[in-house]
Amino acid sequence: MEAKAIAKYVRISPLKVNFICAEIRGKQVDEALSILKFTPKKGAKALEKVLNSAVANAENNFNMDRENLYVSEAYANEGPRMKRFRPKARGMAYPIIKRSSHIGIVVKESN
């Protein structure tokens, strides 16, 4: 049995979030939450919210025990990009790409 939660259109680059996802993948839920709480990055706060939501989904919707939950998947896929342009010398335009991500976490119950 598995429960998941997804946060869409989070305004942070998926590359930055995937570094933090790699740290919590495969860990017990409480250990992963403590790692995220003390990680001083913007993506850690977004991941913490999604993890709490996935745990709540597991407890309330599937009657899973919190003590046996672990993070089986943690990922950040690329969302839509906002394209902006900055003026440069000689009438040229310099593109600015503001990336967003879809952050997802899947928790499973260990046997």
ZIFENMO-V616531 format. One record per residue. N is the residue number from 1. RES is the residue in three letters. PSI is psi in whole degrees, -180 to 180 (none if undefined). OMEGA is omega in whole degrees, 0 to 359 (none if undefined). BURIAL is 1 if it has 24 or more other ideal C-beta (glycine too) atoms within 12 Angstrom, else 0. Layout:
N:RES:PSI:OMEGA:BURIAL  N:RES:PSI:OMEGA:BURIAL
//
This chain:
1:MET:141:180:0  2:GLU:152:176:0  3:ALA:146:182:1  4:LYS:163:176:1  5:ALA:143:182:1  6:ILE:134:172:1  7:ALA:121:184:1  8:LYS:154:175:0  9:TYR:40:176:0  10:VAL:130:188:1  11:ARG:66:175:0  12:ILE:148:182:1  13:SER:137:180:1  14:PRO:-27:178:1  15:LEU:-41:180:0  16:LYS:-35:182:1  17:VAL:-34:182:1  18:ASN:-28:176:1  19:PHE:-38:180:0  20:ILE:-34:178:1  21:CYS:-39:181:1  22:ALA:-29:181:0  23:GLU:-30:185:0  24:ILE:-9:182:1  25:ARG:127:178:1  26:GLY:-3:183:0  27:LYS:159:172:1  28:GLN:155:187:1  29:VAL:-45:182:1  30:ASP:-37:177:0  31:GLU:-41:179:0  32:ALA:-40:179:1  33:LEU:-38:179:1  34:SER:-34:176:0  35:ILE:-46:182:1  36:LEU:-35:181:1  37:LYS:-34:184:0  38:PHE:14:174:0  39:THR:118:186:1  40:PRO:57:178:0  41:LYS:154:181:0  42:LYS:-37:180:0  43:GLY:-26:181:1  44:ALA:-36:180:1  45:LYS:-42:178:0  46:ALA:-42:179:1  47:LEU:-36:180:1  48:GLU:-42:178:1  49:LYS:-44:181:0  50:VAL:-39:179:1  51:LEU:-43:177:1  52:ASN:-38:179:1  53:SER:-41:179:1  54:ALA:-39:178:1  55:VAL:-42:178:1  56:ALA:-39:176:0  57:ASN:-42:181:1  58:ALA:-43:183:1  59:GLU:-45:187:0  60:ASN:-38:185:0  61:ASN:-31:186:0  62:PHE:4:179:0  63:ASN:41:178:0  64:MET:155:179:1  65:ASP:128:184:0  66:ARG:-32:183:1  67:GLU:-26:184:0  68:ASN:4:184:0  69:LEU:143:173:1  70:TYR:159:181:1  71:VAL:109:181:1  72:SER:-35:178:1  73:GLU:140:172:1  74:ALA:123:185:1  75:TYR:161:174:1  76:ALA:106:178:1  77:ASN:160:182:1  78:GLU:132:175:0  79:GLY:-168:179:0  80:PRO:151:181:0  81:ARG:135:174:0  82:MET:129:181:0  83:LYS:124:179:0  84:ARG:161:180:0  85:PHE:139:180:0  86:ARG:133:179:0  87:PRO:141:178:0  88:LYS:-175:184:0  89:ALA:152:176:0  90:ARG:35:173:0  91:GLY:14:181:0  92:MET:166:178:0  93:ALA:138:180:0  94:TYR:122:183:0  95:PRO:139:172:0  96:ILE:123:182:0  97:ILE:116:179:0  98:LYS:111:187:0  99:ARG:152:174:1  100:SER:167:183:1  101:SER:158:173:1  102:HIS:113:185:1  103:ILE:129:180:1  104:GLY:146:178:1  105:ILE:135:176:1  106:VAL:127:177:1  107:VAL:143:178:1  108:LYS:162:179:1  109:GLU:126:179:1  110:SER:153:184:0  111:ASN:none:none:0
//
